[in-house]
Amino acid sequence: MEPKKIREGYLVKKGTVFNSWKALWVVLSDDGLEFYKKKSDSSPKGMIPLKGAAMTSPFLDFQKRMLVFKLSTAKQQDHYFQAAYLEERDTWVKDIRKAIKCLEEGCQFARKSTRKSIRLPEAVNLGTLYLAMKDPDSGVRELKLEKDKKVFNHCFTGTAVIDWLMSNNKVRNRQEGLILGTALISEGYLQPAGELSKAATEDISETTLLDQIDAFYYFADSGFYCEGNSSDEDVILKEEFRGAVVKQGCLLKQGHRVKNWKVRKFILRDDPAYLHYYDPTKGDEDALGAVHLRGSVVTAIEYVPDAKKYDVEGNLFEVITADETHYFLQAATPDERKEWIQAIQTVAKSGK
């Protein structure tokens, strides 16, 4: 029987021979993980068998890389993948783990369509808890905090985390809050900001979250950034990063000069309305470019006028800014294209 396709999309993979990281199109089937240089390629660059494999997530040995997971084969070969944002990593890890388990038990991979009415006492779903903490109305409030002549944007204190957990009946006391907060850090949901919280995270103690008002943290896929004593020009530049993250993920983008297509990680922010794009093989600190969306127009298109025929086809859309700069992008699926268009249209109308 033909292997059943479970999930596909862009991930950044560490090379097995060289230490370089590259954005690849990855396809998860019920017996293996295939990766392609481009989505349109007919044959994969490689295939990782899942029988006897093991997952490690989060994988924190790469200090400058977040959202990494490790897939180890039965022959003790390690493969490292990096997702674009937290929920994406968690869904990949969940599906890969389930595919491995199905191979072990000799059953077919199938997603449950109904929920089990089973309550697991003392079990906490950190992913669900994280989403509740991020809720813009009822979650932990993201603030601009200052310490040691630095400004930390979109972050919060360790004390605020414990206060929220207690007020929402997630824990019975502050000590339980410390343990749960430490679990959120160890799983990569919360990240330390500032020397104090970073030092505590690196400590080998039972709890690494600090219940202190000068210990700063931020959500792993938020709009966090830190700035020191900046010039007026730097402040203006940083202003475009202050908006809340509305949507993020990888898309293909056509270059303006060479007209070649490359995988880029996009982060859509509102108020102010910006679409920033990054090299997904590197961090999110330095954007490659920014699209100011106020007054822009975004539409689905069937082809790009000057694109080579073998470059891309399908799921294309175009963003035309107020100064008439054209950006050509490609989503992985029709649904993903529709989601991006709707999100950009909303931000372009509401954001300044």
Disulfide bonds with the S-S distance in Angstrom:
none
